[in-house]
Amino acid sequence: MARLAFVGLALLFLLSGCGSSSDEGDDRRRGRGNSSPPSVEAVQARNGTLPLEERMSGTVRARNQVAIYPGLSEPVVAVEVQTGDYVEEGEPLVRLRRVTYEQQVRQAEAALRNAQAEAKGAQASLRGLRAQLKRTERLADQDFESQQQLESLRAQVSQAEASYEQAQAQVEQAESTLQERKTALRRTVVRAPISGYVGQRNVEVGQRVGPDTRLYTIGDLDSMKVRVEVTDRMFGRIRPGQTARIHVPQQDTVLTASVTRMSPFLSEASYSAEAVIEVGNDPRLLNPGMFVEVDVAYGESERATIVPLSALYEDPASNTRGVFVAPTLGTEIPVDVPEDFDTDNPPPLTPPTPTTFREVEVLAEGQQTAGIRGVEPGDWIVTVGQDQVSSAGQERVNARVRPMSWSRLMSLQRLQDTDLLYDVLERQQRVAERRFGNADSTSSDSAQSSIGG
């Protein structure tokens, strides 16, 4: 509303500047002087519906955004990438001291070789005892060996089998230890888990880092995720596929996307759910961590009288919200509004006509328009100059009205504050040149330069 107030004020200056040279001259010729009726602008109310939108706050994250942590506690010996660098998946980011882990790998390799040797010895012993057992069984069948000797060999074979199985288990354990030591050695090189841009560097050579030390943040900047907190009031209305407009204040740009996902769970702490909006980021308008406002369209309002937001006025005496209506326009006073006109020669002001304040009920508000109840479509609604016709104690105030087209008014409301101010200054400069020559023009140029600076 503050922005609309500024736009209205600037438009009022614009209105007075555009009509000051000719209209004030007419008033002076008629002998009115300072008692002439105020000048306002008005548009004709329409009938229609408004898209229902909810404005919510969101935070921006890169696609696959992830924080990078080391898996070991060691000093840093090399930093391979800097903030802003693009890296491919698997590319080294940071190197940690690895001497201890190299020694552990060599020790594990030696332990594996020893276990393998012991397993081979146990296997050879088992083979020998099995061969001896076969010979003894043949001799025992011919009564050349006693049963006692045969049972003794069988017990030795069973013991040798157990020894061989134990030796094999030691080999497997030694292999597992070696793989574990090699994995730890590989962790001394911290690598990129995905392809993307790195940022938020928090590591230096010589620094001792641990599993809780964040080294970088990495993410794909070509696509962004906007996370929006949806209140319990809007929980059932926001759904995937709905249109979302993301306002980028730093670039004064609005990006259009769709709600991608919606959590089915409300947080017990905040009584809100998270909606995710995925949006392309080419060109790079969004940055991770940016705070944005998001408008999600979730339906349409009932049919109502549509007026510009700038037409809504709150009476300071009664705090009543309403609009000013010029009831005689289009009936007693004919109105001719061109869709487009020369800004240096706008439509003329009408003769003095009554304006009256009407209380309205606001049914819905859009980006630039509102749906109201209390006036009829086709009524002429004051959009600029309400302060001039809101004199206390008077139900009706006569004013001279400049009719405006909707397209003209909407384009003016979309003007940025600085652009509108420059437009006002340029118009005042042209008026000054026509009335006083180049002297005031120079001062106007100086004013514009100071604002631009």
C-alpha positions in Angstrom: 0.0 0.0 0.0 2.9 2.3 0.6 4.0 1.8 -3.0 0.5 2.6 -4.2 0.4 5.8 -2.1 3.7 6.9 -3.7 2.3 6.1 -7.2 -0.9 8.0 -6.4 1.1 11.0 -5.1 3.3 11.0 -8.2 0.4 10.7 -10.5 -1.2 13.6 -8.7 1.9 15.7 -9.4 1.8 14.5 -13.0 -1.8 15.4 -13.3 -1.3 18.9 -11.9 1.8 19.4 -14.1 0.0 18.3 -17.2 -2.9 20.6 -16.8 -1.3 23.5 -15.0 -0.4 25.7 -18.0 -3.8 25.6 -19.8 -6.3 24.8 -17.1 -4.9 27.3 -14.6 -4.9 29.9 -17.4 -8.6 29.1 -18.1 -9.4 29.5 -14.4 -7.6 32.8 -14.2 -9.5 34.0 -17.3 -12.7 33.0 -15.6 -11.7 34.9 -12.5 -11.6 31.8 -10.2 -8.0 32.2 -8.9 -7.3 29.8 -6.1 -11.0 28.9 -5.6 -11.1 26.6 -8.6 -12.3 23.0 -8.1 -9.7 20.4 -7.5 -8.5 18.2 -10.4 -8.7 14.4 -10.1 -8.4 11.3 -12.4 -11.0 8.6 -12.7 -11.6 5.3 -14.5 -14.8 3.3 -15.1 -15.4 0.3 -12.8 -15.7 -3.1 -14.5 -17.5 -6.3 -13.9 -15.4 -9.5 -13.6 -13.5 -11.9 -11.3 -10.1 -11.7 -9.7 -7.5 -14.5 -9.5 -7.3 -15.5 -5.8 -3.6 -15.3 -4.7 -1.8 -15.8 -1.5 1.6 -14.1 -0.9 4.0 -16.2 1.0 7.7 -16.0 2.0 10.2 -18.3 0.5 13.9 -19.1 0.6 16.0 -20.1 -2.5 18.2 -23.2 -2.6 20.2 -24.6 -5.5 19.2 -27.9 -7.0 21.1 -30.7 -5.2 22.5 -28.1 -2.8 24.6 -29.8 -0.2 27.1 -28.9 2.5 30.5 -30.6 2.2 32.1 -32.1 5.3 35.2 -34.2 5.7 35.0 -37.8 7.0 38.2 -37.5 9.0 39.9 -35.3 11.6 43.2 -34.2 10.0 45.1 -31.1 9.1 44.5 -29.6 5.6 47.5 -29.9 3.2 45.9 -28.5 0.0 42.8 -26.5 -1.1 42.0 -27.3 -4.7 39.0 -25.0 -5.5 37.9 -21.6 -4.6 34.5 -20.0 -4.0 32.7 -19.6 -7.3 34.5 -22.4 -9.1 32.6 -25.0 -11.1 33.6 -28.6 -10.4 32.6 -31.9 -11.9 31.4 -34.8 -9.8 34.4 -36.6 -8.3 36.8 -33.7 -8.7 39.1 -33.1 -5.6 38.2 -30.2 -3.4 40.4 -30.5 -0.3 43.4 -32.8 0.5 44.1 -33.9 4.1 47.3 -35.2 5.7 47.5 -38.9 4.7 50.8 -40.3 6.2 49.1 -42.1 9.0 46.6 -43.7 6.7 49.3 -44.8 4.2 51.1 -46.6 7.1 47.9 -48.2 8.2 47.3 -49.5 4.6 50.8 -51.0 4.5 50.3 -52.7 7.9 46.9 -54.1 6.7 48.5 -55.4 3.5 51.2 -57.2 5.6 48.6 -58.7 7.9 46.7 -59.9 4.9 49.8 -61.6 3.5 50.5 -63.3 6.8 46.9 -64.5 7.1 47.0 -65.9 3.6 50.3 -67.7 4.3 48.8 -69.3 7.5 45.8 -70.3 5.5 48.0 -72.0 2.9 49.8 -73.9 5.7 46.6 -75.0 7.3 45.3 -76.1 3.9 48.5 -78.2 3.2 48.3 -79.8 6.6 44.7 -80.7 6.0 45.4 -82.3 2.6 48.2 -84.4 4.1 46.0 -85.7 7.0 43.1 -86.5 4.6 45.5 -88.5 2.4 46.8 -90.4 5.4 43.3 -91.1 6.6 42.3 -92.7 3.2 45.3 -95.0 3.4 44.6 -95.9 7.0 40.9 -96.7 6.1 42.0 -99.1 3.4 44.4 -100.8 5.7 41.9 -101.0 8.5 39.5 -102.7 6.0 42.1 -105.4 5.5 42.8 -105.6 9.3 46.3 -104.1 8.8 45.5 -101.0 11.0 43.7 -100.9 14.3 40.5 -99.1 14.8 42.2 -96.9 17.4 44.7 -95.6 14.9 41.9 -94.9 12.4 39.9 -92.9 15.0 42.9 -90.9 15.9 43.5 -89.9 12.3 39.9 -88.9 11.9 40.2 -86.6 14.9 43.3 -85.0 13.5 41.6 -84.4 10.2 38.6 -82.7 12.0 41.0 -80.5 13.9 42.9 -79.6 10.7 39.6 -78.6 9.0 38.8 -76.3 11.9 42.2 -74.8 11.7 41.9 -74.2 8.0 38.4 -72.6 8.4 39.9 -70.3 11.1 42.8 -69.4 8.9 40.3 -68.5 6.0 38.3 -66.3 8.4 41.5 -64.5 9.4 42.2 -63.9 5.7 38.7 -62.4 5.2 39.1 -60.3 8.3 42.5 -59.1 7.0 41.0 -58.2 3.6 38.1 -56.3 5.3 40.6 -54.4 7.4 42.7 -53.5 4.3 39.6 -52.3 2.5 38.7 -50.2 5.5 42.1 -48.7 5.7 42.1 -47.9 1.9 38.7 -46.2 2.3 40.1 -44.1 5.1 43.0 -43.2 2.8 40.7 -42.2 0.0 38.8 -39.9 2.5 41.9 -37.8 2.8 40.9 -36.4 -0.5 37.5 -34.7 -0.2 35.8 -34.9 -3.6 32.7 -33.2 -5.1 29.6 -35.5 -4.7 27.9 -33.7 -7.6 28.7 -31.3 -10.5 28.0 -27.7 -9.6 29.4 -24.5 -8.2 31.1 -24.3 -4.9 30.7 -21.5 -2.4 30.8 -20.5 1.3 34.4 -21.7 1.6 35.4 -22.4 5.2 38.8 -24.1 4.9 42.4 -23.0 4.8 45.7 -24.9 4.4 47.0 -25.9 7.9 43.6 -25.9 9.4 42.6 -29.0 11.4 39.1 -30.1 10.3 36.8 -32.8 11.5 33.5 -34.4 10.6 31.6 -31.3 12.0 33.6 -28.8 9.9 31.7 -27.5 6.9 34.2 -27.0 4.1 32.0 -25.8 1.2 28.5 -25.6 0.0 27.9 -27.0 -3.5 24.9 -26.9 -5.8 23.6 -26.7 -9.4 22.8 -23.0 -10.1 21.1 -23.7 -13.4 18.0 -24.8 -11.5 16.6 -23.5 -8.2 14.2 -24.7 -5.6 12.1 -22.1 -3.7 10.9 -23.5 -0.4 7.7 -21.8 0.8 6.1 -22.2 4.2 2.3 -22.7 3.8 0.2 -21.9 6.8 -2.5 -24.1 8.1 -5.0 -21.6 6.8 -3.8 -22.2 3.2 -2.9 -25.8 3.7 -5.9 -27.3 1.7 -5.8 -24.6 -1.0 -2.2 -24.9 -2.3 -1.6 -27.8 -4.6 1.1 -29.0 -7.1 0.6 -27.5 -10.5 -0.7 -24.1 -9.4 0.9 -21.0 -10.9 3.5 -19.3 -8.7 5.0 -15.9 -9.3 8.4 -15.4 -7.7 9.4 -11.8 -7.0 13.1 -11.1 -7.4 13.5 -7.7 -5.7 17.1 -7.2 -6.5 16.4 -7.5 -10.2 12.9 -6.1 -10.1 11.7 -9.2 -12.0 8.9 -11.7 -11.6 9.6 -15.4 -12.5 6.6 -17.6 -13.3 6.7 -21.3 -12.4 4.5 -24.0 -10.9 4.2 -25.5 -7.5 6.2 -28.7 -7.8 5.6 -30.5 -4.6 3.5 -30.0 -1.4 4.2 -31.7 1.9 1.2 -33.6 3.3 2.3 -33.0 6.8 2.0 -29.9 9.0 4.9 -29.1 11.3 3.9 -29.4 15.0 6.2 -26.5 15.8 5.1 -24.0 13.2 1.7 -25.3 12.1 2.9 -25.0 8.5 3.8 -27.3 5.6 6.5 -26.9 3.0 5.8 -26.4 -0.7 8.6 -26.6 -3.2 8.7 -24.6 -6.5 11.4 -25.6 -9.0 12.3 -22.9 -11.5 15.0 -22.5 -14.1 17.7 -20.0 -13.4 18.9 -18.8 -16.8 19.9 -16.0 -16.6 21.1 -16.2 -13.0 18.5 -14.1 -11.3 18.2 -16.2 -8.2 21.0 -17.0 -5.7 20.9 -19.7 -3.0 19.9 -18.2 0.4 17.9 -15.4 -1.2 14.7 -14.4 0.5 11.8 -13.9 -2.0 8.1 -13.3 -2.0 5.9 -15.8 -3.8 2.3 -15.3 -5.1 0.5 -18.6 -5.6 -2.8 -18.4 -7.6 -5.2 -20.9 -6.1 -8.5 -20.0 -7.7 -10.8 -17.1 -8.8 -13.0 -14.8 -6.7 -16.8 -14.5 -7.2 -17.9 -12.0 -9.8 -17.7 -8.4 -8.4 -17.1 -4.8 -9.4 -13.4 -4.5 -10.3 -11.5 -1.2 -9.5 -7.8 -0.3 -9.4 -6.2 -0.7 -6.0 -5.2 3.0 -6.2 -9.0 3.8 -6.1 -9.4 2.4 -2.5 -9.4 5.2 0.1 -9.6 5.0 3.9 -11.4 7.9 5.5 -9.1 9.2 8.3 -12.0 10.4 10.3 -14.1 7.2 10.4 -11.5 4.6 9.2 -14.0 3.6 6.6 -12.7 2.0 3.4 -14.3 3.1 0.2 -14.1 4.9 -3.1 -15.0 8.3 -4.5 -17.6 8.2 -7.3 -18.4 10.8 -9.9 -22.1 9.9 -10.6 -22.8 12.4 -13.4 -19.9 11.2 -15.6 -21.2 9.3 -18.6 -24.8 10.5 -18.0 -25.1 14.2 -17.6 -21.5 14.8 -18.6 -20.3 12.9 -21.7 -17.0 11.1 -21.5 -14.6 10.3 -24.3 -11.6 8.3 -23.3 -9.0 7.3 -26.0 -7.2 4.1 -25.3 -3.9 5.8 -25.9 -3.0 9.4 -25.9 -0.1 11.8 -26.1 1.1 12.4 -22.5 1.9 16.0 -23.4 -1.7 16.5 -24.5 -3.9 14.3 -22.3 -7.8 14.3 -22.4 -9.2 17.6 -21.1 -10.7 18.0 -17.7 -14.4 17.9 -17.5 -16.5 20.8 -16.1 -16.9 20.7 -12.3 -18.9 17.6 -11.4 -19.9 16.2 -7.9 -17.9 13.5 -6.3 -19.1 11.5 -3.3 -17.6 8.9 -1.0 -19.1 5.5 -0.9 -18.2 2.8 1.6 -17.3 -0.6 -0.1 -16.7 -4.1 0.9 -13.4 -5.5 -0.5 -14.0 -9.1 -1.6 -10.6 -9.8 -3.1 -7.4 -8.1 -3.9 -5.1 -8.8 -6.8 -1.7 -7.4 -7.8 -3.2 -4.1 -9.2 -7.0 -4.5 -8.9 -9.6 -5.2 -6.2 -13.0 -6.8 -6.3 -15.5 -4.8 -4.3 -19.2 -4.6 -3.4 -20.9 -1.2 -3.0 -20.6 0.4 -6.4 -21.8 -0.8 -9.8 -19.9 -1.6 -12.9 -19.8 1.4 -15.2 -19.5 3.9 -12.3 -16.6 6.4 -12.6 -14.2 5.9 -9.7 -11.6 8.5 -8.7 -8.1 6.9 -8.8 -5.9 10.0 -8.2 -6.6 13.0 -6.0 -8.9 11.5 -3.3 -7.3 13.8 -0.8 -8.5 16.8 -2.8 -12.1 15.8 -2.6 -12.3 14.3 0.9 -13.1 17.6 2.7 -14.6 16.9 6.1 -18.3 17.6 6.6 -19.1 17.7 2.9 -21.0 14.8 1.3 -20.3 16.0 -2.2 -17.3 18.0 -3.5 -17.2 19.4 -7.0 -14.1 18.4 -9.0 -12.8 18.6 -12.5 -12.2 15.0 -13.7 -9.7 13.7 -16.3 -11.1 10.4 -17.5 -8.4 7.7 -17.9 -8.4 4.4 -19.7 -7.7 1.2 -17.9 -4.7 0.4 -20.1 -3.2 3.8 -19.3 -3.7 3.5 -15.6 -2.4 0.0 -15.4 0.8 1.0 -17.3 1.3 3.9 -14.8 0.8 1.6 -11.8 3.5 -0.7 -13.2 6.0 2.1 -13.5 8.9 1.8 -11.0 9.1 4.5 -8.4 12.3 6.1 -9.9 11.0 5.9 -13.5 7.8 7.5 -12.4 9.7 10.3 -10.6 11.8 10.9 -13.6 8.7 11.1 -15.7 7.2 13.7 -13.3 10.4 15.8 -13.4 10.6 15.7 -17.2 7.0 16.8 -17.5 7.5 19.6 -14.9 10.6 20.6 -16.9 8.6 20.9 -20.2 5.9 22.9 -18.4 8.5 25.2 -16.9 10.1 25.7 -20.3 6.8 26.7 -21.9 5.9 29.1 -19.0 9.2 30.6 -18.0 11.9 29.7 -20.5 15.1 27.8 -19.9 15.9 29.2 -16.4 13.6 26.8 -14.5 14.6 24.1 -17.0 18.1 24.2 -15.7 17.0 23.9 -12.1 14.8 20.9 -13.0 17.8 19.2 -14.7 19.8 19.7 -11.6 17.1 18.2 -9.4 16.9 15.2 -11.7 20.7 14.7 -11.6 20.7 14.8 -7.8 18.0 12.1 -7.7 19.8 10.0 -10.2 23.0 10.3 -8.2 
